Amino acid sequence: MLELRSLCFSYKNGVSILDRINLTVEAGELFVLLGPSGCGKSTILNLVAGFQTPTVGEALVDGIRGPGPDRLVVFQGDDSLLSWKTAFENVAFGLELLGWKRSDISHTVKQFLDMVGLGEHGAKFPHQLSGGMKQRIQIARALAPGSPILLMDEPFGALDAQTRTSLQDQFATIAQTQKLTVLFITHDIAEAIILADRIAVMTPGPAAKIRKIIRVDLARPRRRGDPAFGRLYDELHDDLQLGEMAGDLRSRE
């Protein structure tokens, strides 16, 4: 579904952000990129979405490079919501641009608003909704067209802890039941474990790489109090700490 081949990205001043990123995300897989702030996670997502162009290498979705309606993004903030449109109209907007029939749009929007728990709130405007509800609109809007891949850039990062954990659990269930293919960006270790089929641990920047890839074999639904959850959390935490120490040594050199 998604293939990154020797992906590199540098700014025009020569500063390297990514160095030879290679990975494959299979259809129906929820793949998480985990790493510290500034390691280039969002840059990878932007390259996959087609918002930026690789300096070297390529990012392919179903063998195709570049932007398109086949790859949809859920952002961290809610700035992408149209403030003058209701929740229903925000979800419908993308389908209208794709030329869907009105009857199909209505049925699909209702289906996905119900799926994210907003079936009773379709007539409300974004300013009438909480932060978590706004993120649910974004998720419903991204799911509605049936895109082959969903790109999520720390979508729950700005929410309070209780709302964040609730949405993590809800989205993990949706992704599993809908067999979604997802590239998910986070620096939250617990979030990565709750969601991921596989986790790629990135090194700090500049010239960030993938340090290792871990398959998460914990049964679903996952519980944060599970001893196996805690052991994997500690393993990932240690990996990130080692990466930061190595980054500090590189910067001193």
DAPE-V606682 format. One record per residue. N is the residue number from 0. RES is the residue in one small letter. SS is DSSP state (H for helix, E for strand, L for the rest). PHI is phi as a letter, one per 40 degrees, with the letter a starting at -180 (999 if undefined). PSI is psi in radians with two decimals (999 if undefined). Layout:
BEGIN
n:N res:RES ss:SS phi:PHI psi:PSI
n:N res:RES ss:SS phi:PHI psi:PSI
END
This chain:
BEGIN
n:0 res:m ss:L phi:999 psi:-0.91
n:1 res:l ss:E phi:b psi:2.31
n:2 res:e ss:E phi:b psi:2.21
n:3 res:l ss:E phi:b psi:2.15
n:4 res:r ss:E phi:b psi:1.93
n:5 res:s ss:E phi:f psi:0.80
n:6 res:l ss:E phi:c psi:2.17
n:7 res:c ss:E phi:b psi:2.58
n:8 res:f ss:E phi:a psi:2.26
n:9 res:s ss:E phi:b psi:2.61
n:10 res:y ss:L phi:c psi:2.90
n:11 res:k ss:L phi:c psi:-0.40
n:12 res:n ss:L phi:c psi:0.04
n:13 res:g ss:L phi:g psi:-0.11
n:14 res:v ss:L phi:c psi:2.16
n:15 res:s ss:E phi:c psi:2.23
n:16 res:i ss:E phi:c psi:-0.77
n:17 res:l ss:E phi:b psi:2.48
n:18 res:d ss:E phi:b psi:1.81
n:19 res:r ss:E phi:f psi:1.14
n:20 res:i ss:E phi:c psi:2.12
n:21 res:n ss:E phi:b psi:2.16
n:22 res:l ss:E phi:a psi:2.80
n:23 res:t ss:E phi:b psi:2.31
n:24 res:v ss:E phi:b psi:2.15
n:25 res:e ss:L phi:c psi:2.75
n:26 res:a ss:L phi:d psi:2.34
n:27 res:g ss:L phi:g psi:0.14
n:28 res:e ss:L phi:b psi:2.44
n:29 res:l ss:E phi:b psi:1.82
n:30 res:f ss:E phi:b psi:2.23
n:31 res:v ss:E phi:b psi:2.27
n:32 res:l ss:E phi:c psi:2.06
n:33 res:l ss:E phi:b psi:2.28
n:34 res:g ss:L phi:a psi:2.94
n:35 res:p ss:L phi:c psi:2.84
n:36 res:s ss:L phi:d psi:2.41
n:37 res:g ss:L phi:g psi:0.12
n:38 res:c ss:L phi:c psi:-0.02
n:39 res:g ss:L phi:g psi:0.22
n:40 res:k ss:H phi:d psi:-0.87
n:41 res:s ss:H phi:c psi:-0.52
n:42 res:t ss:H phi:c psi:-0.73
n:43 res:i ss:H phi:d psi:-0.82
n:44 res:l ss:H phi:c psi:-0.73
n:45 res:n ss:H phi:c psi:-0.61
n:46 res:l ss:H phi:c psi:-0.70
n:47 res:v ss:H phi:c psi:-0.73
n:48 res:a ss:H phi:c psi:-0.35
n:49 res:g ss:L phi:g psi:0.16
n:50 res:f ss:L phi:c psi:-0.49
n:51 res:q ss:L phi:b psi:2.86
n:52 res:t ss:L phi:b psi:2.31
n:53 res:p ss:L phi:c psi:2.55
n:54 res:t ss:L phi:c psi:-0.72
n:55 res:v ss:E phi:a psi:2.64
n:56 res:g ss:E phi:g psi:-2.96
n:57 res:e ss:E phi:a psi:2.72
n:58 res:a ss:E phi:b psi:2.07
n:59 res:l ss:E phi:b psi:2.33
n:60 res:v ss:E phi:b psi:2.03
n:61 res:d ss:L phi:f psi:0.65
n:62 res:g ss:L phi:g psi:0.06
n:63 res:i ss:E phi:b psi:2.34
n:64 res:r ss:L phi:b psi:2.76
n:65 res:g ss:L phi:g psi:2.97
n:66 res:p ss:L phi:c psi:2.81
n:67 res:g ss:L phi:i psi:2.94
n:68 res:p ss:L phi:c psi:-0.03
n:69 res:d ss:L phi:c psi:-0.02
n:70 res:r ss:E phi:b psi:1.96
n:71 res:l ss:E phi:b psi:2.57
n:72 res:v ss:E phi:b psi:2.36
n:73 res:v ss:E phi:b psi:2.08
n:74 res:f ss:L phi:c psi:2.94
n:75 res:q ss:L phi:c psi:-0.79
n:76 res:g ss:L phi:c psi:3.10
n:77 res:d ss:L phi:b psi:0.34
n:78 res:d ss:L phi:c psi:-0.41
n:79 res:s ss:L phi:c psi:-0.20
n:80 res:l ss:L phi:c psi:2.50
n:81 res:l ss:L phi:c psi:1.96
n:82 res:s ss:L phi:c psi:-0.43
n:83 res:w ss:L phi:c psi:0.05
n:84 res:k ss:L phi:b psi:2.59
n:85 res:t ss:E phi:c psi:3.01
n:86 res:a ss:H phi:d psi:-0.80
n:87 res:f ss:H phi:d psi:-0.81
n:88 res:e ss:H phi:c psi:-0.57
n:89 res:n ss:H phi:c psi:-0.75
n:90 res:v ss:H phi:c psi:-0.63
n:91 res:a ss:H phi:c psi:-0.41
n:92 res:f ss:H phi:d psi:-0.83
n:93 res:g ss:H phi:c psi:-0.64
n:94 res:l ss:H phi:c psi:-0.63
n:95 res:e ss:H phi:c psi:-0.72
n:96 res:l ss:H phi:c psi:-0.53
n:97 res:l ss:L phi:c psi:-0.08
n:98 res:g ss:L phi:g psi:0.42
n:99 res:w ss:L phi:c psi:2.69
n:100 res:k ss:L phi:c psi:2.58
n:101 res:r ss:H phi:d psi:-0.71
n:102 res:s ss:H phi:c psi:-0.68
n:103 res:d ss:H phi:c psi:-0.67
n:104 res:i ss:H phi:c psi:-0.85
n:105 res:s ss:H phi:d psi:-0.81
n:106 res:h ss:H phi:c psi:-0.77
n:107 res:t ss:H phi:c psi:-0.74
n:108 res:v ss:H phi:c psi:-0.79
n:109 res:k ss:H phi:c psi:-0.72
n:110 res:q ss:H phi:d psi:-0.82
n:111 res:f ss:H phi:c psi:-0.49
n:112 res:l ss:H phi:c psi:-0.71
n:113 res:d ss:H phi:c psi:-0.72
n:114 res:m ss:H phi:c psi:-0.65
n:115 res:v ss:L phi:c psi:0.16
n:116 res:g ss:L phi:g psi:0.40
n:117 res:l ss:L phi:b psi:0.38
n:118 res:g ss:L phi:d psi:-0.48
n:119 res:e ss:L phi:c psi:0.00
n:120 res:h ss:L phi:b psi:0.28
n:121 res:g ss:L phi:c psi:-0.47
n:122 res:a ss:L phi:c psi:-0.01
n:123 res:k ss:L phi:c psi:2.64
n:124 res:f ss:E phi:c psi:2.77
n:125 res:p ss:H phi:d psi:-0.67
n:126 res:h ss:H phi:c psi:-0.22
n:127 res:q ss:H phi:c psi:0.05
n:128 res:l ss:L phi:b psi:2.70
n:129 res:s ss:L phi:c psi:2.97
n:130 res:g ss:H phi:d psi:-0.75
n:131 res:g ss:H phi:c psi:-0.66
n:132 res:m ss:H phi:c psi:-0.64
n:133 res:k ss:H phi:c psi:-0.70
n:134 res:q ss:H phi:c psi:-0.58
n:135 res:r ss:H phi:c psi:-0.63
n:136 res:i ss:H phi:c psi:-0.78
n:137 res:q ss:H phi:d psi:-0.74
n:138 res:i ss:H phi:c psi:-0.80
n:139 res:a ss:H phi:c psi:-0.73
n:140 res:r ss:H phi:c psi:-0.67
n:141 res:a ss:H phi:c psi:-0.59
n:142 res:l ss:H phi:c psi:-0.56
n:143 res:a ss:H phi:d psi:-0.73
n:144 res:p ss:L phi:c psi:-0.16
n:145 res:g ss:L phi:g psi:0.60
n:146 res:s ss:L phi:d psi:2.52
n:147 res:p ss:L phi:c psi:-0.35
n:148 res:i ss:E phi:a psi:2.49
n:149 res:l ss:E phi:b psi:2.26
n:150 res:l ss:E phi:b psi:2.16
n:151 res:m ss:E phi:b psi:2.04
n:152 res:d ss:E phi:b psi:1.54
n:153 res:e ss:L phi:f psi:0.95
n:154 res:p ss:L phi:c psi:-0.34
n:155 res:f ss:L phi:b psi:0.11
n:156 res:g ss:L phi:c psi:-0.49
n:157 res:a ss:L phi:c psi:0.06
n:158 res:l ss:L phi:c psi:2.80
n:159 res:d ss:L phi:c psi:2.82
n:160 res:a ss:H phi:d psi:-0.76
n:161 res:q ss:H phi:c psi:-0.78
n:162 res:t ss:H phi:c psi:-0.67
n:163 res:r ss:H phi:c psi:-0.84
n:164 res:t ss:H phi:c psi:-0.63
n:165 res:s ss:H phi:c psi:-0.78
n:166 res:l ss:H phi:c psi:-0.60
n:167 res:q ss:H phi:d psi:-0.85
n:168 res:d ss:H phi:c psi:-0.73
n:169 res:q ss:H phi:c psi:-0.77
n:170 res:f ss:H phi:c psi:-0.62
n:171 res:a ss:H phi:d psi:-0.71
n:172 res:t ss:H phi:c psi:-0.78
n:173 res:i ss:H phi:c psi:-0.81
n:174 res:a ss:H phi:c psi:-0.67
n:175 res:q ss:H phi:c psi:-0.81
n:176 res:t ss:H phi:c psi:-0.57
n:177 res:q ss:H phi:c psi:-0.07
n:178 res:k ss:L phi:f psi:0.86
n:179 res:l ss:L phi:c psi:2.59
n:180 res:t ss:L phi:c psi:2.09
n:181 res:v ss:E phi:b psi:2.34
n:182 res:l ss:E phi:b psi:2.01
n:183 res:f ss:E phi:b psi:2.28
n:184 res:i ss:E phi:b psi:2.31
n:185 res:t ss:E phi:a psi:2.76
n:186 res:h ss:L phi:b psi:0.14
n:187 res:d ss:L phi:c psi:1.96
n:188 res:i ss:H phi:c psi:-0.80
n:189 res:a ss:H phi:c psi:-0.71
n:190 res:e ss:H phi:c psi:-0.76
n:191 res:a ss:H phi:d psi:-0.74
n:192 res:i ss:H phi:c psi:-0.73
n:193 res:i ss:H phi:d psi:-0.69
n:194 res:l ss:H phi:c psi:-0.69
n:195 res:a ss:L phi:c psi:2.55
n:196 res:d ss:L phi:c psi:-0.72
n:197 res:r ss:E phi:b psi:2.63
n:198 res:i ss:E phi:b psi:2.23
n:199 res:a ss:E phi:b psi:2.10
n:200 res:v ss:E phi:c psi:2.13
n:201 res:m ss:E phi:c psi:2.64
n:202 res:t ss:L phi:c psi:2.80
n:203 res:p ss:L phi:c psi:2.77
n:204 res:g ss:L phi:c psi:3.05
n:205 res:p ss:L phi:c psi:3.01
n:206 res:a ss:L phi:f psi:0.87
n:207 res:a ss:E phi:c psi:2.58
n:208 res:k ss:L phi:b psi:3.03
n:209 res:i ss:E phi:c psi:2.06
n:210 res:r ss:E phi:c psi:-0.79
n:211 res:k ss:E phi:a psi:2.81
n:212 res:i ss:E phi:b psi:2.24
n:213 res:i ss:E phi:b psi:2.30
n:214 res:r ss:E phi:c psi:2.28
n:215 res:v ss:L phi:c psi:1.90
n:216 res:d ss:L phi:c psi:0.24
n:217 res:l ss:L phi:c psi:2.46
n:218 res:a ss:L phi:c psi:2.63
n:219 res:r ss:L phi:b psi:2.61
n:220 res:p ss:L phi:c psi:2.55
n:221 res:r ss:L phi:c psi:2.55
n:222 res:r ss:L phi:b psi:2.26
n:223 res:r ss:L phi:c psi:-0.40
n:224 res:g ss:L phi:c psi:-0.02
n:225 res:d ss:L phi:c psi:2.28
n:226 res:p ss:H phi:d psi:-0.63
n:227 res:a ss:H phi:c psi:-0.60
n:228 res:f ss:H phi:c psi:-0.80
n:229 res:g ss:H phi:c psi:-0.67
n:230 res:r ss:H phi:c psi:-0.73
n:231 res:l ss:H phi:c psi:-0.66
n:232 res:y ss:H phi:d psi:-0.84
n:233 res:d ss:H phi:c psi:-0.69
n:234 res:e ss:H phi:c psi:-0.80
n:235 res:l ss:H phi:c psi:-0.68
n:236 res:h ss:H phi:c psi:-0.76
n:237 res:d ss:H phi:c psi:-0.69
n:238 res:d ss:H phi:c psi:-0.77
n:239 res:l ss:H phi:c psi:-0.67
n:240 res:q ss:H phi:c psi:-0.74
n:241 res:l ss:H phi:c psi:-0.70
n:242 res:g ss:H phi:c psi:-0.72
n:243 res:e ss:H phi:c psi:-0.67
n:244 res:m ss:H phi:c psi:-0.73
n:245 res:a ss:H phi:c psi:-0.66
n:246 res:g ss:H phi:c psi:-0.69
n:247 res:d ss:H phi:c psi:-0.71
n:248 res:l ss:H phi:c psi:-0.70
n:249 res:r ss:H phi:c psi:-0.73
n:250 res:s ss:H phi:c psi:-0.58
n:251 res:r ss:H phi:c psi:-0.55
n:252 res:e ss:L phi:c psi:999
END
